[in-house]
Amino acid sequence: MCIGGEASIWISQASPPGFSLWPMPAFLLSEIALLGVVGFLGIALEPQQLSTRGGLLVWIACGGLVGLSVLGAIGFSVIVFLAAPALAFFGAAILADIRRKRKMLPDLGVLVVSGIANFGLFYLIAFLK
């Protein structure tokens, strides 16, 4: 969902000649795709016993997407729809924690820190632009 949504927005916005999507919109769209890949890797690495940190990747991706969706809600933007993949990653992360019998409170802390950091980064970039 993250990569497909990002690609459709990028293609529709990049069509006018001489129009540059860099730095802010391209950075935002690239991060959405990156968070989707990170979340997918976290889910793919979760069943392996070798990966103890794989579960944290899903929480980080979920927090980043939540931060961006809050930013989209403040700015009345289409970015608010990132709440859908964030909820999907949230559900996958909770199920993985239950399956592995891990404590969820530290992972929720990772989600909050990731969301605040991502929100703060883009809020700062918006003010500097």
N, C-alpha and C positions, 0 to 999 in steps of 0.2 A: 504494500500500500504506500509505503514511504517513497520508494523509488519511482513507481508509476505516477503518483500524484506530482512529485517533483518534476518529472520529465514532461508531463503534460503542461504544467504551468510554464516551464522553461521554454518549450517549443512555441507556445502561443504568444509569449511575451518577447521572444527574440526575433520575431519575423520582421519588424520594421527596420529598414536600412539605417545604419548609423546609430542604432539604439544599443547601448551597452548595459548589461545586467550586472556589471561589476562596480563596486565591491559589495554593497549591502544585499540586494536580492540574490545575487549569485552565491554569496557566502551562506546565506540563510538556506537556500535550496540545496546547496551542496551538503550542509550539515544535516538536513533532514534525511537525505539519502545515506549519509554516513551513519547516522543514528539507527536507521533501518537495518543496515548491514551489521552493525555492532549488536543490535538486539537479536538478529537472526543467528549470528555466531554464538551468542550467549545461550540461545536455545539449543543450537546444534551441539555445542560442547558440554552441555549440562549432563547428559547421561554418562559421559566418560568419567571414570574414577580418577583419572590423572588430572583433571581440571577442577581444582577447588575454587578458582576465581571465576570460572565460566558463568556461574549464577549471578555474579555481581555485574557482568556486562549487560544483562537484561535490565537490572535495576537502574543502571546508569543511563541506558537508552530511554527507559521509561521516564526518568526524571528530566532528561533533556527535552523530550517531546512534551511533557507536561509544562515545563518552563516556556517553551515556544507557544503552546496553545494558550497559556495565560497571557502572554504578550499579544497574541492575535486577538484575544477577547478584549483586551484593553484598547487595541487599535481598530476594532471592528474589521478584522481581516479574515481572509479565507484560511489563514494559518490556524484558526481556532479548530478546524476540522482535524488537526493532529491529535486531538483527544481520542479519536477512535483507535489508531494504532497504539497510542499510549495505554489505553485500557486493555488492548489485546496483550501487550507486553506485560502489563501489571498482572493480568490473570495467569499468564504463563509463569511469571516469576513466583507468584504465590503457590501455584501448583508444584513447582519445582522445590520450593522450600518445604512444603508439606511432605513431598515424596522423600526428600533427603533428611527430614526431621531436623531442620535448622531453625534457629531462632530468627524470627522475622524482624524484630526491633532494630538490630544493626543494619539490616538491608533497607528498612524504611528510612533510616538515617542517610544511607547512600542515595536513595531516591530524592530526599529533601535537599541534600547538598548539591546533587547534580542539577536539580530543577532550579534552585536559587542561583547557582553559578551560571547556568546557561541563560536564564532570564536576565541576570545582571550584565552579562557580556553583551547581549544584543540591545539591552536598554542603554548601555554606555555607548555602543556603536551608533545607535539612533541619535543620541544627543551630540556626538562628535560630528556626525554627518551634517 
